[in-house]
Amino acid sequence: MSGQVTTTEPPTEPPEPAAAPPEPAAAPSAAGRRGDTALVTVLAIVVALIVGAVLIVLSDSDVLDAFGYFFSSPADTLRAAGTAVADAYGALFSGAIVDPDTIRAAADGEVPVSTVFGPVSETIVTATPLICAGLSVSLAFRAGLFNIGGEGQVAVGAITAGYVGFAWDLPVELHVLAAVLAGILGGGAWGFIAGWLKARTGAHEVITTIMLNYIALYLLLYLLNTTTFQRPGRSDAISSEVADSARLPHLAGSTLRLHAGILLALAAAVAVGWLLRRSTLGFRLRAVGSNPDAARTAGMSVEWSYAVAMLLAGGLAGLAGSSLVLGTAFALTPGISASVGFDAITVALLGRATPLGTVLAGLLFGGLQAGGSQMQAQTGIPLDVVTVIQAVIVIFIAAPPLIRAIFRLHTGRGGGTGQSLAKGWNG
């Protein structure tokens, strides 16, 4: 028997199976991202209306008087505040959509039935140039350009369209078409200047388009004091009236200002959507806007894309100028552009640089502007309240985290409501 001592080791337990790695969270679908975007937009409008309500309360004299004895009778203050907000937003709705009093009057035969559609007509008329100019800004965004020159492009488009409208003698079938095309070409040429400077010299489009705005507006002032443009027998800065044959036809009778410009705006939106999504040119513009270095490596001419993008953007702004002078104003004045080019930037931001979004944003802003005038006339609330509402909407649209923080929204992986606006432009 040997002297070796054998030891038995305790049995070892089998190792626990490794935990399976967590499955990656699925990226949100395109429909989910669109739903998040729509939710943020709606909530931004709600917050803007609440901010507007606060401003209405603070600017109403009855409410301010009731605040003087708030602690003795708070119900009076709350009642006055509620009345002020209800009256103001009621007037805003009546001026933008439909006036209930007009409906009752039309039912009783006191006014023509067409009067009922007057507010909607004014909303669409106001929205028409905003949609066209908003598409101009949106298209430039998609190509990586910030077109702040819409005001000048609208003015030049109005100049060329107005000149053809009152100086040329053409058949009815051709006159309005020639005037509209002249406006598009005029605006396009003005936008192309900024695009060409960007392509050849690298000059930033923000600087050049701002400067071109001033040149265009002062060019308009100069032309309105020449014998070619100034209306005979007048000493003020106003042109001759556009001939009837060059005016955009009315769509709902002579009692309403609704004209065919809205059809041109919608057609432009469809064309821009097709261009960006279905055409080779649109693919190049989006590629350059997303990553110009990668686009150049792939053999695309970035400079040529910039010039073409500004040419097309200027043409859309020129279409807005055509709709102004041929659809409603019928004469050139120093204020013919009516800040449409600047308002178009907010329209494009609200619409997230998409054709459908731009159309909806233009209609919203058109309704706010049309209804705001009636709100001021009926209640005395300053029209500046509407401007504040528009600005607040854009602020919250441009900063989705603010909306998420206010309403405690959950953000899914991949962006959701927190997706940056820049990604939304090129997505």
Backbone hydrogen bonds, N-H to C=O, Kabsch-Sander energy under -0.5 kcal/mol:
donor,donor_aa,acceptor,acceptor_aa,energy
6,T,4,Q,-0.6
9,E,7,T,-0.6
33,R,29,S,-2.4
34,R,30,A,-2.4
35,G,31,A,-2.3
36,D,32,G,-2.4
37,T,33,R,-2.5
38,A,34,R,-2.6
39,L,35,G,-2.3
40,V,36,D,-2.5
41,T,37,T,-2.3
42,V,38,A,-2.6
43,L,39,L,-2.6
44,A,40,V,-2.3
45,I,41,T,-2.0
46,V,42,V,-2.1
47,V,43,L,-2.6
48,A,44,A,-2.2
49,L,45,I,-2.3
50,I,46,V,-1.9
51,V,47,V,-2.5
52,G,48,A,-2.6
53,A,49,L,-2.2
54,V,50,I,-2.0
55,L,51,V,-2.0
56,I,52,G,-2.4
57,V,53,A,-2.4
58,L,54,V,-2.2
59,S,55,L,-1.2
60,D,56,I,-0.7
60,D,57,V,-0.8
64,L,60,D,-2.1
65,D,61,S,-2.3
66,A,62,D,-2.1
67,F,63,V,-1.8
68,G,64,L,-0.7
68,G,65,D,-1.0
69,Y,66,A,-1.2
70,F,67,F,-1.5
73,S,69,Y,-1.8
76,D,73,S,-0.9
77,T,73,S,-1.0
78,L,74,P,-2.3
79,R,75,A,-2.6
80,A,76,D,-2.4
81,A,77,T,-2.5
82,G,78,L,-2.6
83,T,79,R,-2.3
84,A,80,A,-2.4
85,V,81,A,-2.3
86,A,82,G,-2.5
87,D,83,T,-2.7
88,A,84,A,-2.3
89,Y,85,V,-2.7
90,G,86,A,-2.0
91,A,87,D,-2.2
92,L,88,A,-2.1
93,F,89,Y,-2.3
94,S,90,G,-2.4
95,G,91,A,-2.1
96,A,92,L,-1.0
97,I,93,F,-3.1
98,V,93,F,-0.9
102,T,99,D,-0.6
103,I,99,D,-1.7
104,R,100,P,-2.1
105,A,101,D,-2.3
106,A,102,T,-2.7
107,A,103,I,-2.3
108,D,104,R,-1.7
109,G,106,A,-1.0
110,E,105,A,-2.5
111,V,105,A,-0.8
115,T,112,P,-1.4
116,V,113,V,-1.7
117,F,114,S,-1.0
118,G,115,T,-1.6
120,V,97,I,-0.7
121,S,117,F,-2.3
122,E,118,G,-2.3
123,T,119,P,-2.3
124,I,120,V,-2.4
125,V,121,S,-2.6
126,T,122,E,-2.5
127,A,123,T,-2.1
128,T,124,I,-1.8
130,L,126,T,-0.7
131,I,127,A,-2.6
132,C,128,T,-1.9
133,A,129,P,-2.7
134,G,130,L,-2.4
135,L,131,I,-2.4
136,S,132,C,-1.5
137,V,133,A,-2.0
138,S,134,G,-2.6
139,L,135,L,-2.7
140,A,136,S,-1.8
141,F,137,V,-2.3
142,R,138,S,-2.2
143,A,139,L,-1.0
143,A,140,A,-0.5
144,G,141,F,-2.3
145,L,140,A,-3.0
147,N,145,L,-0.8
148,I,146,F,-1.1
151,E,148,I,-0.5
153,Q,149,G,-2.4
154,V,150,G,-2.9
155,A,151,E,-2.0
156,V,152,G,-2.6
157,G,153,Q,-2.4
158,A,154,V,-2.4
159,I,155,A,-2.3
160,T,156,V,-2.5
161,A,157,G,-2.3
162,G,158,A,-2.8
163,Y,159,I,-2.5
164,V,160,T,-2.1
165,G,161,A,-1.9
166,F,162,G,-2.1
167,A,163,Y,-2.7
168,W,163,Y,-0.5
168,W,164,V,-1.1
170,L,168,W,-0.6
174,L,171,P,-1.0
175,H,171,P,-2.7
176,V,172,V,-0.8
176,V,245,S,-0.8
178,A,174,L,-2.9
179,A,175,H,-2.4
180,V,176,V,-2.4
181,L,177,L,-2.5
182,A,178,A,-2.1
183,G,179,A,-2.0
184,I,180,V,-2.2
185,L,181,L,-2.7
186,G,182,A,-2.6
187,G,183,G,-2.5
188,G,184,I,-2.5
189,A,185,L,-2.6
190,W,186,G,-1.9
191,G,187,G,-2.3
192,F,188,G,-2.4
193,I,189,A,-1.2
194,A,190,W,-0.9
195,G,191,G,-1.9
196,W,192,F,-3.3
197,L,193,I,-2.3
198,K,194,A,-2.1
199,A,195,G,-2.3
200,R,196,W,-2.9
201,T,197,L,-2.1
202,G,197,L,-0.8
202,G,198,K,-0.7
203,A,197,L,-1.3
208,T,204,H,-2.2
209,T,205,E,-2.5
210,I,206,V,-1.6
211,M,207,I,-2.3
212,L,208,T,-2.5
213,N,209,T,-1.6
214,Y,210,I,-1.4
215,I,211,M,-2.0
216,A,212,L,-2.6
217,L,213,N,-2.4
218,Y,214,Y,-2.4
219,L,215,I,-2.1
220,L,216,A,-2.2
221,L,217,L,-1.8
222,Y,218,Y,-2.3
223,L,219,L,-2.6
224,L,220,L,-2.2
225,N,222,Y,-1.4
226,T,223,L,-1.9
229,F,223,L,-0.6
229,F,226,T,-0.5
230,Q,226,T,-3.0
231,R,238,I,-2.8
234,R,231,R,-1.8
238,I,236,D,-1.5
239,S,332,L,-2.0
240,S,229,F,-1.1
242,V,330,F,-2.7
243,A,165,G,-1.9
246,A,243,A,-1.6
247,R,244,D,-1.1
248,L,326,L,-2.1
251,L,258,L,-2.3
252,A,253,G,-0.5
252,A,258,L,-0.7
256,L,253,G,-0.9
260,A,249,P,-1.9
262,I,259,H,-1.4
264,L,260,A,-1.6
265,A,261,G,-2.3
266,L,262,I,-2.4
267,A,263,L,-2.3
268,A,264,L,-2.2
269,A,265,A,-2.0
270,V,266,L,-2.3
271,A,267,A,-2.4
272,V,268,A,-2.6
273,G,269,A,-2.3
274,W,270,V,-2.4
275,L,271,A,-2.7
276,L,272,V,-2.5
277,R,273,G,-1.9
278,R,274,W,-2.9
279,S,274,W,-0.7
279,S,275,L,-0.8
282,G,275,L,-0.6
283,F,279,S,-1.8
284,R,280,T,-2.2
285,L,281,L,-2.5
286,R,282,G,-2.5
287,A,283,F,-2.5
288,V,284,R,-2.7
289,G,285,L,-2.3
290,S,286,R,-2.1
291,N,287,A,-2.6
295,A,291,N,-2.3
296,R,292,P,-2.4
297,T,293,D,-2.2
298,A,294,A,-1.8
299,G,296,R,-1.4
300,M,295,A,-2.5
302,V,300,M,-1.0
305,S,301,S,-1.9
306,Y,302,V,-2.2
307,A,303,E,-2.1
308,V,304,W,-2.4
309,A,305,S,-2.6
310,M,306,Y,-2.2
311,L,307,A,-1.9
312,L,308,V,-2.6
313,A,309,A,-2.6
314,G,310,M,-2.5
315,G,311,L,-1.8
316,L,312,L,-2.0
317,A,313,A,-2.0
318,G,314,G,-2.5
319,L,315,G,-1.8
320,A,316,L,-1.4
321,G,317,A,-1.9
322,S,318,G,-2.2
323,S,319,L,-2.2
324,L,320,A,-1.5
325,V,321,G,-2.2
326,L,322,S,-2.5
327,G,323,S,-1.0
328,T,324,L,-1.5
329,A,324,L,-2.8
330,F,324,L,-0.5
330,F,325,V,-0.9
336,I,333,T,-1.8
338,A,335,G,-0.8
340,V,337,S,-2.5
343,D,339,S,-2.5
344,A,340,V,-2.0
345,I,342,F,-1.0
346,T,342,F,-0.8
347,V,343,D,-2.0
348,A,344,A,-2.6
349,L,345,I,-2.1
350,L,346,T,-2.7
351,G,347,V,-2.4
352,R,349,L,-1.2
353,A,348,A,-2.3
354,T,351,G,-1.5
358,T,354,T,-2.6
359,V,355,P,-2.1
360,L,356,L,-2.4
361,A,357,G,-2.6
362,G,358,T,-2.5
363,L,359,V,-2.1
364,L,360,L,-2.3
365,F,361,A,-2.7
366,G,362,G,-2.5
367,G,363,L,-2.4
368,L,364,L,-2.3
369,Q,365,F,-2.4
370,A,366,G,-2.6
371,G,367,G,-2.9
372,G,368,L,-2.0
373,S,369,Q,-1.3
374,Q,370,A,-1.0
375,M,371,G,-2.4
376,Q,372,G,-2.3
377,A,373,S,-2.0
378,Q,374,Q,-2.6
379,T,375,M,-2.3
380,G,375,M,-0.6
380,G,376,Q,-1.4
381,I,375,M,-0.7
385,V,382,P,-1.6
386,V,383,L,-1.0
387,T,383,L,-1.2
388,V,384,D,-2.3
389,I,385,V,-2.3
390,Q,386,V,-2.4
391,A,387,T,-2.3
392,V,388,V,-2.8
393,I,389,I,-2.2
394,V,390,Q,-1.9
395,I,391,A,-2.3
396,F,392,V,-2.2
397,I,393,I,-2.2
398,A,394,V,-2.6
399,A,395,I,-0.8
402,L,399,A,-1.6
403,I,399,A,-0.8
404,R,400,P,-2.4
405,A,401,P,-2.4
406,I,402,L,-2.2
407,F,403,I,-2.6
408,R,404,R,-1.0
409,L,404,R,-1.6
412,G,410,H,-0.6
415,G,412,G,-1.0
418,G,415,G,-2.0
419,Q,416,G,-1.5
424,G,420,S,-1.7
425,W,421,L,-2.0
426,N,422,A,-1.4
427,G,423,K,-1.2
